[in-house]
Each structure stands twice: as structure tokens, then as C-alpha cells.
Amino acid sequence: MKQEFNWAMDQVKLPPEAEERILRALEEQKAGKAPRRSRRTWKTAVAAVAAAVLMTGTAFAAAYQAGVLDIFFRGDTSSLESYRTIQSTEDENYRLTVDSLRDGDGLYLYLTVEPKTEQAAQVLPDIEWGPGTFSFTPGMTKGWWESEETTDPEVSRSFSIETNLTMKALETLEPITFSANFMAEDCTLQLPIQQSAPTASRSINQEIEVNPLIGEMEYWTDVTISSTRFSYTSIQNYTKTSGGRDVADPLIFLKMKDGSILTRSQLGLGPIGEEQILDVDGLPEEKRMDRIIDHFKIVIDPTQVESLIVDGTEFPMDGSDPKEVQIDEALLPFYAEAMDYQDTQGNPGYYLSSMEELCEKLGADYSWDPETKTATGVYRGVTLRLTAGSETAEIDGTPTPIQEYTRSYQAIQNGNTIAVYPCIFETAWQVDLSQDYVRTIDHVDGQPVAETEWLDWIVIP
């Protein structure tokens, strides 16, 4: 699991002209007027990049197989290859290589440390990895750190970091100074952030129902779509509804120029993006302004996004007027029963999902073979077969363990269908299943005690 740390949660102060535009939009919203469309501009500055070794794009790709694109994204990532920067620095004990990619307001890093001496190799497995292991100049906000498993930690260790750039860093575009605390002081790298893959932005300036499961409303001012990210600025209440239904927040769709629709599950949007609270004067006490940032698990071409669809409204990315649109109900979130069941040996299974119910609500083809006790579903062109009593599924004919992290699950017969822990549906069909819950907090002997009641599965196609 990823561990989340705060790096430099410095509040961002907007320039006066930006505050004026926002407050004017709020006043016009109250008065029932159509808000004026604003255009944002960034100050840019050319920053010099100094590094011990610097190679970019395809020049290093052949020699450096496991890289930042492989770690963070699935599918075809070739469109971002030219935006990678790979640098290394070394002292008498270690060599540090940083494979970095800036995409819009995001910075992705993949670090590899290799020992140069026998003594360094013995120490390397015991180095504690985390934010305190590295030093960096301000410019990055919150980061997700994850240590990569290696077959031989005495040969090399790797680490991945996903972080967001501050508004100030995006204005100045000055390189991020990066170093490892266990290496010599002069072993520093200057991570360039001037170059970024293309992005697409537009103003919204209207109230949006971001989560139809709970009817949550926010006022959006603008959105930005990059190759790997979706971000937007919103004005919302300080107190937000929380719980299992947050997984649908925000429920967006991208309409591509070839006519296809990408759902948030296909994009790989997580249930919770990073919130950067913006310091804006003049907002009501109960309101706050946030910049919400989330990343995709696939790489898209933002220049091929025709429109953003949210809250039944299509917003063309060319800035033209929005229009109402009807979304296919099969693409909207729904509930699927979370069942407790036992297999033929009496072993219990908890929070299982019926394959037949899921296929019916997704609009997928479904069939049941009573002789082999096998259920077959076809969704988005992918065939999934589950056989009662087996811990292995077939995805397009390829045997695939029914497994989440290190825990395996067995498919169980339930009438004329299969009940199974739904991680296999996420693997095969790129749908998100998250269990809804209600959490109550009571006080016992003066201490808070939380109780959680787990409910049905929320399915986001």
C-alpha cells in the first residue's frame, strides 16, 4: 500500500487579480448571471539544469528497462517517452539514478540506488526509506512514497515518488534540487520542470453535482486535463460528507475525438485526490477553495479530448458553450449485493459479489455451464471465466489468480452463478468496486470508539 506523507503543505496565496476574478464569479453566481470566462496565464522562466549525468528520452530507454513510465502507468506510454529526464550522481559508495517526468502540475520520480563497494552493499538493505532519506528544495506539495521490491537488495534498491508541484513552482519553473542524505553533500541533482507534456484546460464557472450517490455539490471554476492527470479548482463547504460513497467523487467522463467515452474507472482515477487548500480572501466562513488533483493509471493524449462530461453537462475543451447530455445508465454507478456465503467444505466467504448480478447491471454478456459449474462474462471485449471451487480465473484464456495483494480467494457456486470476492472483476474489466459503509463514533469512558457497518458494493463502470 502507498504511504502518504506531507512534504511542504504551505498554503498557496493567489495573486490579487485571481482573487478578484473568483469573487466576481461568486457574486455573479448569487445574482443569477452567467459568470465571465477567465483565462489563466503562467509566468515562465528558463532555468538552467546542472547535473552530474543527464540523458533524456529514448537515448537512455534501451539501457534503463524499469523506469518511471513502467512503474506508474499501464498500457502504451510511448507518447511521454521524450519528456523523461534521467540523471545520475555518485560518490565513492553509491550511485543514485533519478528517472523523472513532469506532466502538468505533477512530478513522477523513480529512484535507483546502486552500491559501489562491498561495505556499501551490506549497508544498503538496512537504509530506512522515506521522506527523511532525501533532501529537496521547496516546490513539491504532497507525495506518495513506495519502496519497490527487488530480488537482491544488496545489488540495488528502487523507490517511486508521485508528487504535485506548488503554484509557485509552476510560475517560476525553477529546477528541484534533489539529493540523498546518505551520500556526499555535493551529490545533488537538478530535476528540470520547464518541459511538460501537453495539457488542455477550460473554464467551468458553474455549480456541479460531483457525486450523484450523495448529491454533493461544488462550484467549479476551471479544469485541466494532462496526459496523466485531471485537476480542477472548486469552492466547497468546509465540512464534506465522508464515507464509502466518496469513491464516485468526482464522477467524470472524457469524450474523445474518435467518439469513444472513457470512464473514471477506465482512466484509473483513485477515490481520493490531493486537496491543495488555496488562501483566498473574501470567501464566506463556511467555504473554502481547493485545487483537487488526481492521476490516471493510463496515458492519454489531451489534445484528443473533445469534451469533459460531468453532472449531465458536456464541456467542450475548445472553450465553446456547454450543453446538456444524456449518459448511458450502464456507465453510471450502481450497487451490487455484498454476500456472505460458504463453499462446499463449509469455509466462509465474506462480502462476495454475484457475477450474474454484476453482468446484468453492467450490460455484459453472461452464461452459465451447469456441467462444469463455470460462469462466463464478456465485458468491454474481455472474456472472464470463473469455475466453482477454483482460485484461478481465466481472462481471455489466460489463467489469472483470484488474488488481492497476497490474499487468494475462491470462486463459490451460488445457484446458477458464481459468487467471488470482486477483485477479479477489477482486474479483468477495469471497473471499480468499493464497499459502502456507515461509520459511527461513540464515546465509552470518555474515549472515542468507532464502529463501522459494511454495506453493499459500489460499482463504478
Residue pairs with C-beta under 8 A, 6 or more apart in sequence:
2 144
2 145
2 146
3 130
3 144
3 145
3 146
4 142
4 143
4 144
5 130
5 131
5 142
5 143
5 144
5 145
6 142
7 131
7 136
7 140
7 141
7 142
7 143
7 163
8 138
8 139
8 140
8 141
8 166
9 141
9 142
10 138
10 141
10 166
11 277
11 278
11 279
12 166
12 167
12 168
12 276
12 278
12 279
12 291
13 279
14 22
14 167
14 278
14 279
14 280
18 40
19 280
19 281
19 282
21 36
21 38
22 221
22 235
22 280
22 289
23 282
24 35
24 36
25 35
25 36
25 38
25 205
25 221
26 219
26 235
26 283
28 34
28 35
28 36
29 35
29 205
29 206
29 207
29 219
35 205
35 206
36 205
37 203
37 205
37 319
38 203
38 205
38 221
38 222
39 203
40 201
40 222
42 170
42 171
43 171
43 172
44 173
44 194
45 172
45 173
45 174
46 173
46 194
47 172
47 173
47 174
47 175
47 192
47 193
47 194
48 175
48 190
49 175
49 190
49 192
50 190
51 87
51 88
51 89
51 189
51 190
52 87
52 88
52 89
52 90
52 187
52 189
53 87
53 88
53 89
54 85
54 86
54 87
55 85
55 86
55 87
56 82
56 84
56 85
56 86
57 81
57 82
57 83
57 84
58 81
58 82
60 84
60 86
61 67
61 81
61 84
64 86
64 97
64 99
66 110
66 158
67 84
67 86
67 99
67 110
68 84
68 99
68 100
68 101
68 108
68 109
68 110
68 160
69 77
69 80
69 81
69 84
69 101
69 299
70 77
71 110
71 148
71 160
72 108
72 110
72 160
72 162
72 228
72 295
72 297
73 228
73 296
73 297
73 298
73 299
74 268
74 297
74 298
75 298
75 299
76 299
77 299
79 197
79 227
79 299
79 301
80 101
80 103
80 197
80 227
80 228
80 299
83 101
83 102
83 103
83 195
83 196
83 197
84 99
84 100
84 101
85 99
85 100
85 101
85 191
85 192
85 195
86 97
86 98
86 99
86 100
87 97
87 98
87 100
87 189
87 190
87 191
88 95
88 96
88 97
88 98
88 189
89 95
89 96
89 179
89 183
89 187
89 188
89 189
90 96
90 116
90 183
90 187
91 183
91 184
91 187
92 116
92 117
92 184
93 115
93 116
93 117
93 119
93 120
93 183
94 113
94 114
94 115
94 116
94 120
94 124
94 180
94 182
94 183
95 113
95 114
95 116
96 111
96 112
96 113
96 180
96 183
96 187
96 189
97 111
97 112
97 113
97 114
98 109
98 110
98 111
98 178
98 189
98 191
99 109
99 110
99 111
99 112
100 107
100 108
100 109
100 110
100 191
100 192
101 107
101 108
102 108
102 165
102 192
102 193
102 195
102 196
102 197
103 196
103 197
103 226
103 227
103 228
103 229
104 196
104 197
104 199
104 224
104 226
104 227
104 228
104 229
104 231
105 164
105 165
105 170
105 224
105 226
105 229
105 231
105 293
106 162
106 163
106 164
106 165
106 226
106 228
106 229
106 293
106 295
107 140
107 162
107 163
107 164
107 165
107 176
107 191
107 193
108 160
108 161
108 162
108 163
108 228
109 160
109 161
109 162
109 163
109 178
109 191
110 158
110 159
110 160
110 161
111 158
111 159
111 160
111 161
112 156
112 157
112 158
112 159
113 124
113 127
113 156
113 157
113 158
113 159
113 180
114 155
114 156
115 121
115 123
115 124
115 154
115 155
115 156
121 154
121 155
122 154
124 153
124 154
124 156
124 157
125 153
125 154
125 157
127 133
127 157
127 182
129 145
129 147
129 157
129 159
130 145
131 143
131 145
132 181
133 180
133 181
133 182
134 178
134 179
134 180
134 181
135 177
135 178
135 179
135 180
135 181
136 176
136 177
136 178
136 179
137 174
137 176
137 177
138 166
138 168
138 169
139 165
139 166
139 168
139 169
139 174
139 176
139 193
140 163
140 164
140 165
140 166
140 169
140 176
141 163
141 164
141 165
141 166
141 274
141 276
142 163
142 164
142 274
143 161
143 162
143 163
143 164
144 161
144 162
144 163
145 159
145 160
145 161
146 159
146 160
146 161
147 157
147 158
147 159
148 157
148 158
148 159
148 160
150 156
150 157
150 158
162 295
164 274
164 276
164 293
165 193
166 276
167 276
167 291
169 176
169 193
173 193
173 194
174 193
175 190
175 191
175 192
175 193
176 190
176 191
176 193
177 188
177 189
177 190
177 191
178 188
178 189
178 190
178 191
179 185
179 187
179 188
179 189
180 187
196 226
197 226
197 227
197 228
197 302
198 226
198 227
198 301
198 302
198 303
199 224
199 225
199 226
199 302
200 224
200 225
200 226
200 302
200 303
200 305
200 317
201 222
201 223
201 224
201 225
202 222
202 223
202 308
202 315
202 316
202 317
202 318
202 319
203 221
203 222
203 319
204 220
204 221
204 222
204 223
204 232
204 315
205 220
205 221
205 222
206 219
206 220
206 322
207 217
207 218
207 219
207 220
208 217
208 218
208 219
208 220
208 234
208 250
208 310
208 311
208 313
209 215
209 216
209 217
209 311
210 216
210 217
210 218
210 234
210 249
210 250
210 251
210 310
210 311
211 245
211 246
211 248
211 249
211 250
211 251
212 248
212 251
212 332
212 333
213 245
213 248
213 333
213 458
214 241
214 245
216 240
216 241
216 249
218 234
218 235
218 236
218 250
219 234
219 235
219 236
220 232
220 233
220 234
221 232
221 233
221 234
221 235
222 232
222 233
223 230
223 231
223 232
223 308
223 315
224 230
224 231
224 232
225 254
225 300
225 302
225 305
225 308
225 317
226 302
227 299
227 300
227 301
227 302
228 295
228 296
228 299
228 300
229 293
229 294
229 295
229 296
230 252
230 267
230 269
230 293
230 294
230 295
230 296
231 273
231 291
231 292
231 293
231 294
232 250
232 291
232 292
233 278
233 289
233 290
233 291
233 292
234 289
234 290
234 292
235 283
235 287
235 288
235 289
236 287
236 288
236 290
237 286
237 287
237 288
238 286
238 287
238 288
239 286
243 436
243 437
243 438
243 439
244 434
244 435
244 436
244 437
244 455
244 458
245 436
245 458
246 271
246 272
247 271
247 432
247 434
247 458
247 460
248 264
248 333
248 458
248 460
249 271
250 264
250 292
250 310
251 264
251 310
251 311
251 332
251 333
251 460
252 264
252 269
252 308
252 309
252 310
253 261
253 262
253 263
253 264
253 308
253 309
253 310
253 327
253 331
254 261
254 262
254 267
254 300
254 305
254 307
254 308
254 309
255 261
255 305
255 306
255 307
255 308
255 309
255 314
256 262
256 304
256 305
256 306
257 304
257 305
257 306
258 304
261 309
261 331
262 300
263 331
263 460
263 461
264 432
264 460
265 430
265 431
265 432
265 460
265 461
266 298
266 430
267 296
267 297
267 298
267 300
268 295
268 296
268 297
268 298
268 430
269 294
269 295
269 296
270 294
270 295
271 432
271 434
272 294
273 292
273 293
273 294
274 292
274 293
274 294
275 290
275 291
275 292
276 290
276 291
276 292
276 293
277 288
277 289
277 290
278 289
278 290
278 291
280 289
283 289
302 317
305 317
306 316
306 317
307 314
307 315
307 316
307 317
308 314
308 315
308 317
309 315
309 325
309 327
312 324
312 325
312 326
312 327
313 322
313 323
313 324
313 325
314 322
314 323
314 324
314 325
315 322
316 322
330 361
330 362
330 363
330 461
331 461
332 461
333 458
333 459
333 460
333 461
334 361
334 458
334 459
335 436
335 456
335 457
335 458
335 459
336 353
336 354
336 357
336 358
336 361
336 422
336 433
336 456
336 457
336 459
337 353
337 354
337 357
337 456
337 457
338 351
338 352
338 353
338 435
338 454
338 455
338 456
338 457
339 351
339 352
339 353
339 354
339 414
339 419
340 348
340 349
340 350
340 351
340 352
341 348
341 349
341 352
341 412
341 414
341 419
342 348
342 349
342 412
343 349
343 389
343 410
343 412
344 389
344 413
347 410
349 409
349 410
349 412
349 419
349 421
351 421
351 435
351 454
351 457
352 412
352 414
352 419
352 420
352 421
352 422
353 419
353 420
353 421
353 422
353 425
353 433
353 457
354 414
354 417
354 418
354 419
355 366
355 375
355 377
355 386
355 417
355 418
355 419
355 420
355 425
356 366
356 368
356 375
356 416
356 417
356 418
357 417
358 364
358 377
358 422
358 425
358 459
359 365
359 366
359 377
359 379
360 366
361 459
362 379
362 429
362 431
362 459
362 461
363 379
364 377
364 378
364 379
364 429
365 377
365 378
365 379
366 375
366 376
366 377
367 375
367 376
368 374
368 375
368 376
368 416
368 417
369 375
369 376
370 416
372 387
373 387
373 388
373 389
373 413
374 385
374 386
374 387
374 388
374 418
375 385
375 386
375 387
375 417
375 418
376 383
376 384
376 385
377 383
377 384
378 384
379 428
379 429
379 431
380 429
380 430
382 395
382 396
382 428
382 429
383 394
383 395
383 396
383 397
384 393
384 394
384 395
384 424
384 425
384 428
384 429
385 393
385 394
386 393
386 402
386 411
386 418
386 420
386 424
387 411
387 418
388 411
388 412
388 413
388 418
389 410
389 411
389 412
389 413
390 402
390 410
390 411
391 401
391 402
391 403
391 408
391 409
391 410
391 411
392 399
392 400
392 401
392 402
393 399
393 400
393 401
393 402
393 411
393 424
393 428
394 400
395 427
395 428
400 424
400 427
400 428
401 408
402 408
402 409
402 410
402 411
402 420
402 421
402 423
402 424
403 409
403 423
404 421
404 423
409 420
409 421
409 423
409 424
410 420
411 418
411 419
411 420
412 418
412 419
412 420
413 419
422 433
422 457
423 433
425 431
425 433
426 432
426 433
431 459
431 460
431 461
432 458
432 459
432 460
433 457
433 458
433 459
433 460
434 457
434 458
434 460
435 454
435 455
435 456
435 457
435 458
436 454
436 455
436 456
436 457
436 458
437 452
437 453
437 454
437 455
438 452
438 453
438 455
439 450
439 451
439 452
439 453
440 450
440 451
440 453
441 448
441 449
441 450
441 451
442 448
442 449
442 451
443 449
